[in-house]
Each structure stands twice: as structure tokens, then as C-alpha cells.
Amino acid sequence: MSGRASLSKVVSEQIRGRILDGSLKPGERLVEDRLSAELGVSRVPVREALRGLSAEGLVTILPRRGATVVEVTPEDVAELVEVRALLEGLNARLAAQRHDPQIVAQLQATLERGNQAAQTGTPEGLARLNAEFHERLAEASRNSVLAEVMRGLRERTSIAFAINGRARAREDWQEHAGVLAAVIAGDAELAALLATRHVQNAAAAFAASMKKRAA
């Protein structure tokens, strides 16, 4: 990988992180000059990073308007959740069947920090820990193809689910605990059921929040 490509990748990960933890909000403009100054790089890697994030569905680029963080509609979320909920169930099923003690220990550590953050943490911190839990669960499935597909779905839905914020934090981490307990017990069917239900519950909370905002 060339130096320029490597720098573009670093910048992409930094911008992605800000989008996923809610620091950059849906619909917010992504101004190249401002981002390049904040990240200490030229506009070229920022422009390349935004193009890449656009291809991933996290950024919208329009002629004469530039780049903005993608705005996910309830209809978009409904379609994404239909797929993500099914695959999260498969992911948890495989994690329970393959039961990697090292990754399980890491999941337990993340769960403990998540429970603490649910009490006193910031929305940004909660979003990062939520992503960490799901990424480690994906790692526990030991299926690289599934993990790659799940990452894109998870990132796009997490933009919407970030709206739930602290309001659903305790429920989120209680549900994570249930999934992990089933994984540890090797109960693949229960792990799959709880993981699927977890995504559906988050989607329902998002839909309720959007209705309340529209009222």
C-alpha cells in the first residue's frame, strides 16, 4: 500500500469513527477544508476518504452540495434490519457453536465496561463500546465472510440507532448480556434468538423515537 493510500485509509477510519459515535450527525456537512485542518492532512486524502465512505453508504456526495453524513430514513432502517437481524442471529449461533475462550473473555470485559457506561457514559462512548461488543461477537463466529458483510450493515444501522442514545442504554447492555450468556452456555438456538431480537428491539425504539420527533 502506497503512502497516499495508507493516509487515505487512516483518514477514512477517523471520519468513520466520528460518524458512528455520533460526533458527526446525519445530514451534517463534511467540509474538506475543515476536516483537513482538524485531521492535520491535505484535502486530497480527505476527498479520497469521503469517496470511499460514500461507496460504503455512510456519506452522501451531491453535485454542488458536497458531502454530508448519510441520513437514514425509517424505510431504510426497516430494510437494513430485515437483513441484519437475520445475520446477527447466525453470527451469535456460530459464536455459541465455536466458543472461543479468549474472545469470550474479551466480550465479558467489554460487557462490564458497557454496563458501567450505561450508567454514566457519554453517547459517543456508548456507541464505541456497542460497536466493540458486536465486532468481537463477529470475531467469535470465526467466519470472515459473515463478519465483512455484517460490518457494513452494522455501521449503516448504527447511524440510526445512535438516536436511541442513553435512553436505551441499559436495555441494550442487558440484551448483550443475554446473548453472551447463551454463547458461553453453548446454546446456539437461544443465542441466535436473542441476537435477532436485540436488533429488532433497537429498531423498534428508533421507530418510536422518530414518531415522537415528528409529532
Disulfide bonds with the S-S distance in Angstrom:
none
